[in-house]
Amino acid sequence: MADLVVARKEGLFCEPGQFYIDPWQPVDRAIITHAHADHARPGHTHYLAALPGADILKSRLGDIQLETLAYGEHVIHNGVTVSFHPAGHVLGSAQVRLEYRGETWVVSGDYKLEPDGTCDSFETVPCDTFITESTFGLPIYRWQAASDIFKDINVWWRSNAEKGRASVLFCYAFGKAQRILNGIDNSIGPIICHGAAETLNRIYRNAGISLPDTLTVSDASSKAGFREALVIAPPSSAGSPWLRRFGDYSDAFASGWMLLRGARRRRAVDRGFVLSDHADWPGLMRAITATGAQRVIVTHGHVDVMVRWLRENSLDASAFETEYGTNEEDNAAENESVAFKESHA
């Protein structure tokens, strides 16, 4: 039987189903794994996504024709059975399971295995062919438990507050910001969020996700209130007038890329916290093995390394060329990957 999913110039295409998965060019029917901008793009005629991510998709893409399925619910389109299963990446993120004529494929989207309080935990979906990301697909990427990172953030924030300095923590506004808010000790001081994160905080709260009370800059009663605050800000706000109002502050960046010294140096921040919403190398290996798939197709990230490793471990491995990896965390992949390779040349 011909491949169930192929790579076209518009995106990943299910031939018998006549639909695309996370296409990067406008198409008629698009199945969306999650609402990050590199996977969920405007311009498609019909969208299908997991129910928990509906409000975020609408907030980012506007008035779209969107149908949803609960996790585990299925629909049959042109003979292909389609269902969504939790990916553990961000709120509403999903793996897409496709079944056709006795063969099962799973498209992972972005995923992580460590549970957190802001999205449904990753679910292993047995399949014949697994299409996986490889954002952190190098053996050097091994994460500490998120609870340990949150403790480190608390210590840094508390120390700054005692000195009367604001703590500015740069992180991606969708997913990472909410995960940090859910995990930190909010008794240390007030929490001020940039508007890009605060808009999404409201959607998370409406979905029943526990987040502490947060303020916008206009909510703060005086600049004196900034001095003990934790400020959650997207990387794009660095050096902006919005940020300069906090006066003397200590800054930090939360990302998996902070594992590399070069990444911390280029960001020019006081601290780097290694916290990622993607699977690390051991997590990728566990996820792939657990599916039972004998064929693995690798998309964005460290594709060559992953494919070579999988082949050496007796799997039928290949790659799809895609346009994923352009959100603020994933986009660092190219720069930091190059830096790593140069430093180990």
N, C-alpha and C positions, 0 to 999 in steps of 0.2 A: 504494500500500500504506500502511496505517496505520503510525504511528510504532512502532518496535520497543520504545522505552523511553518511559514517561510518568512524570510526577510525581504521586504520590498522597499522601494524608495520612500513610501509613505509611512512604513512602520512594519511591525510584526503582523502577519496576515494569516488568518485561518482559512485555508482554501475551501474546504467543503462548507464551512459556516458562512463564508463571505462577510467576515467582519475583521476588524483590526484590534490589537491590544496595545494600549498606550501609544497610538500613532503620533508622529511628530509633524505630519502634514494633514490638512483637512480631508476627512473621509466621510462616508455616509454613516457607517455604524462603528462606534468605538467602545470597546470595553476598557475601563479605567481601573488600574490597580490602586491608586491613591492620588491625593490632590496636590502633591508637589509639582511645581511648574514644568519640570522636564518630562513628567508622565501624563499630566492632565493639561492639555492645550486647548485653546479656543478654536472655533471654526468647524467642529464636527456637526453633522445633522442630528444624529441620535447618540446618546450616551447611556451606558449601562455600568453601574458601580455597586459596591457593597453599601447597604443601607446606613451603617454608622458614619460613613463619610459624606453623606448627601449634603448636609448643610455647609460643610467646608467647601465642597466643590462649587456649590451655588454662590458662596461668598466670593470665590476667586474667579469664577468664570461668568457670573451673571446669569441672565435668563436663558438657560439651556434646556433642551428637551431631554430630561433625565429620567430613566427608569432605574429602580434599585431592587436588589435581592438581599434578604437576610443571609448571614453566614450559614452555609449548609443547604440553603434553598437552591433549587435548580430550575432552569428553563431550557427547553429544547429549541434550537434555531437551525433550520435547514438540516436536521438530523444530528446536530452536535449538541450534546448535553453540557451545559455551562453552569458552574457553581463557583461561589467565592468562599475562601477559607482564610482565617486570620493570618496576617504576616508579621504582626508584632512590631511594626515599624513606627507608625503614627496612627492617630485616630482614623478609623475607617480603612486602613491599609489591608490589602487582600492579595492572596495568591489566586490565580484563575485556573480552575480545573476544567479540562476539556476531555470529553469522552466521545469516541466515534468508532463504530464498528469493532468494538472490543479492545480498542487501544486508548490509553489514558496519557495525556500530557498535562503538565503543570507549569504555568508561567509564574515565577515567584514575585515579580516586581521587586521592590526593596524590602528587606526583612532583617530582623534580629531575633535571637533566641531567648535572650534574658528578659523575663517578664518585667513590666513596670505598671504603675497604676493609671496610665493615661490611655491605654489601648488594649484590645483583646490580645492575648498571648499567642505566639506562633503555634500553628498546628501542622504537624507532619501529615502530608497528603501522599499516600503511596501512588506511584505512577511508573510508566514505562520510560518516559522521557521527561527530564526536568530542565527547564530553562531558568538559569540562576544568574543573579547579579554577582559581581566580584569586586565591589568598591574597595574593600580592604583585603583583597586576595593575595596577601603576602604573609609568609610565616612570622614576620616580625610583629604583626598586629594581633595582640592578645590583651583583652580588656580586663581591668580590675572590676570587681563588683561595683555596680552603680552606687550602692549604699556607702561604699568607702569614698567615692568621689564626692558625694553629697556632704559627707563629714568634712572633707577637705575644704569644700566651698564654705561651709559654716564657720570653720576655723578662720579662714581668710576674711570673711565678711565681719565676724565678731572682732577680730584684731583691728580692722580698719575703723569700725564703728567706735571702738574705744579710743581711737586717735582722732575722732571727729572727721573722718574722710569717707566720702561715698565710695561704694564698691560697684563699679560698672562691669557687668558680665556680658560680653558679646556672645550671642548664640543665634542660631537660625530661628526665626519667629514662629514657624509652624513645626510643632513637634518637640524640638529641643527645649524651647522656652517653657512649654507646659510640663515637660518631664522634670525639668529643674524645679519649677514651682511646686510640683507635687512631692518632690523628694527632700527639700531643704527644711531647716528649722525656721519657721516664720516668726518666732518669738524674738529673734535677734533685733529686728527693727522694721521700719516700713519697707514695702516693696513697690518700686515705681517701674511701670512698664511702658516702653515705647508703644505708640499707637498701632504699629504693625503687629505686635504681639498681643496687645490688649483686645483687638478685634477678634482674634482667634481664641483668646481666653474665654470670652463670653460664649462662644460656640461649644467649647469643651465643657463649661459649667452646665450649659443647657442639656448636654448629653449625659450628665450625671457624673462627670469626672471631678474629683475633689481637688480644688485649687484654693490656696489662701487668698485673702482679700488683697487686691492690688490697687495702686493709685496711678493716675496719669500725672504728668507734671503740673497740669492746671489744678489737680485735686490737692496738691501739697499746700499746706497753710502758709508756709514761708520757706525761704531758702535754708533756714536753720534746720528744717526737717530733712533736708537732703543729706546731712552729714552722717547719719547713721543708716542711710538707705542702701538697699541692694537695688541696682538699676539694671533691668533686663533690656538689652538693646540689640538690634540687628547689626551685623558687621558694617553695613552700608552707612550707619550713623556715625562712624568714627570720624572725628575732626569736624563734625557738623555744629552749627550754632545750637541745635537742640542739646547736644552733649556738653558744650562749653558752659552751660548754665550751672553745672554741678560743681564748678570751681576745682578745688584740689581733690582729685579722686585717684583711686587705684583701679587699674583695669585688668581684666582677664578674658580669656577666650576659651569656650567649651566646645571641643570637637575631637573626633578621633584623630585628626591630623596633628593634634598637639603632642602625640607620641614622638614626633620627629623634632629634634632640636632646631632644625632649619626652619620648620614651620613656625615655631614660637618666635624665632628671631625675626622672621619676615613680618610677622604680625605686630612686633614691637610692643608687646603687652607685658605687664608685670608678672602675670601668672598664666599658665596653660593647664586646663583641666581636661584630661583625656576621657571624653564622654561621647559615645557615638550611638546613633539610632540604627546602625547597620551591624550585621554579624561580623565578628572578627574571624581570623583564619580558622581556629578550632571550631567556631560556630558554623562556618560555611561547610567544613568537612563533615560535621555531625549532621547538618541538615541534608546534605546530598546523600550521605550514606543511609539515613533513615528512610528516605523515599523508596529505596530499593531499585531506583532507576538504573538501568544498564547503559543508558545514553544520556549525556549531559551536554547542554548547549550553554555557553557562557556569554553574557552580554557585557555591560560596561564595567570598567575598573581595570584590574590587573589581569586582563584576559589571557595573554600569552602564558603567564606563569601558571594560572589555574588550569588551562587546557593541558599544558605539558605535565603537570603533576597528576591530573586525573588519568591521562593516558598511561603514565608510569604505574598507576594503580589499577590497571586493567579495565578501565571504563572507556566506552566509545565517546570521546569528547571532541567538541568542535566549538565554533564561535559564531555569533551573529554580530555584525557591525550595526550599532544603534546610535541614537543621538541623546541617550540618557546621560545623567551626570552633570546637569547644568544648573542645579540649585546651589545655594551659597556654600553648603558643605561639600557636596559632591564635586562642584566645579574646582575645588582645591586639589582634586585627585591628580589632574594633569601636572600642575606645578610641583606638588609635593612628591609625586612619583618620580618626576625628572630629577628633583633635588636628591632623592634617595639614591637613584641610580648613579648620579654624578659622584655622590660622596662615597659610593662603594665600587667605583670603577677601578 
